[in-house]
Amino acid sequence: MAQPTGEEQEALMRAISGSSDKGSRVTLIGLATNIFLTFVKGIAGYLLSSASLLADAGHSLSDLVADFVTLFCWRWSRRPKNKDYPFGYGKYESVGSLVVAFLLLSGGSGIAFHSYRSFLPIISTWFPNHLDLTKISSSSHHPTHSHNLSESSDIRASYFALLSILAKEYLYRMTYKVGKSENSNVLIANALHHRSDAWSSLVALIAIVGSSLGYKILDPIGGFIVSSMILKGCYSIGKRSFEDLLDKRTDLSFDHDIENLIIDGINQLDSTRLNLSIDSIRHLKIGPDLLVFVEVYVTYADDPKKDNQIMFSSNQWIFVQQMLSRLIFKEKKSVKEVFVKFKLKHQS
């Protein structure tokens, strides 16, 4: 794996030390919480001999990767544009979201496989005279959230799983709120990752309580349900991030809003001197920012040299361009740049 450059390491250190912005601050809170939960659940799982709690502690430890990815991509994407990146670094958000989606895929698949392995011994008890499926289960060596210890029926282990659920759900709500206010896909992706962690802790809670009550089947059933929810979130995040990286046009309502604004602007102009119409509207998403590209037809008569509107001075056309841009900036705060292009069109 390629080592990060000095500039990238410096950016990550600035993100860790300089937490004045909301995105860095909420991610650092999540980072600290994951460290705390890893320590508490690990100690409690060891003392109470709870395999589910130990597995959940290991999951919290792996969550630190998502926090570091989010922190780095958030800070890097906010860097100003330069000659090498004329549209800025906003695409780092999409890359970070895609990485978080892969982490969700790993977590959801791990829970699903663990649930599968937990379910095999239960099936074997239903069919004692047939193949011992537990041997098949134990022969698998895939990385999962599997329980490597015999599950304890100590109900006290459930308290720590419940603590993890509450903490991660709170982190989800807090991070999602900041992500929406900052229009940040990578923060929203990390928020959904926090919620997936809450769901994985729910699986641990179900396993602990089910074991104490003698209903071990609750563990795999809950695991299958939770893994499907996590994988659904993974698909949603991954699809959106991939489409952003490929600049797919996804928000048709946004283009429709821009069209209405342009039409309102054209109507404010002197229609006796200008005959303008919209040719095309496109927008490009660069992280939290949007770039808008508008092409406007200038309809002229048979002889464009005799048409008054074609004889407009360059300053007058710049005024029209700036007026249309201001209308968009006023109504759409996420738009950072507007490009207006005028095209001649013969009047039929």
Steps between C-alpha positions, in 0.01 A plus 500: 500500500635844409611712793329838545703796384631763739228739389229241567644420844508870581137538392397209723686646798330835441166321493573330833641807674290773341143407584347847483264412215185298565592212270836435665356546847216251459734245340751535784218445748415180314866398500530551877173315558617199298824487700300515825252231387781273380668520841184464710342217298832319471561504876138413580495222242816349645388523864151369426622242245261638240600408145236731353632798694860424405402472134313830525808661657706382205243652268529836681877480458463454125267801491798725570599451136174658383551794735853567372385471137213741566722745684762506227257525207289765671797728566666436165182567302475848656832615358480792254528433129832554322652460155531122542145464633308781327167377638633434850541182704133423556522158331694379805160490669373249246815290536465503879133404478591210272759376751244519782257304278760223465543498879124463534513215249765329712305552822166390357651194335681411822179514702318293236772235498512490880122454504536218249759325717285549810200354322670176389531342849132578563401323177714203602297458819184488287641219285727299734517196271624696201823680415660690786497850356709639785805333342434693180467818700820448697696419185440849361772756557344814362544822698175563687357632821485139620496405866824322583394435858200311631229755553441599859152527644614782732234762443737775614671484162180635345545831687815578303339401171211733583747779581658452158161515326407827671842659441516405131141607433578838656812527283291415194249776570768758578721414200205479261378843610842656435532312170168638376579855611842486332366312194771238557454150360799361688362618836158355415667171401689491830175575683340197337807302600438604862144372469623171356720468808195553718328219310800269544491573874131411486599159363738459795222602739260249343764226524570574867136525605399205284775286649400591856138408422588186309393635158825484306315517169433870563866575426509381134150627425586847629833485318341424164254787539768748607747395229235553233439853631873577504551364148207707377666813643830391344336474158337841534824675604716316248262565211474873577878535542574311179252713307658817642843386386364433151310832495167332437202732480283393793314807627261599221297720735806721554533565126128576487540757779791663316292512182221685680749749644650566155154548348414749776824685428436511125149635563649787700699616198373726223327250270484760222877500472587147608358171381657239726412136563662211687692241301635275778566489873756274664650480845807332640531384861846551652469382859266740680514756219310524173610651171225608259540524123231689307480545123264772379381553144505853358250494214580736213333605174622433146786748526669479841696821428172695496361334811516738798554228761800358314649848500502507880835599644704241686428683828128464441530127441715469813225679692242245378735217592560637850131566557410140418784374720388713796148360476640146532742587781221664698267200489752213495760539774684182402584642155854640497547584132267574208613489138269670248561455129309688228435331165362657183184348358340599171135597527299255294 
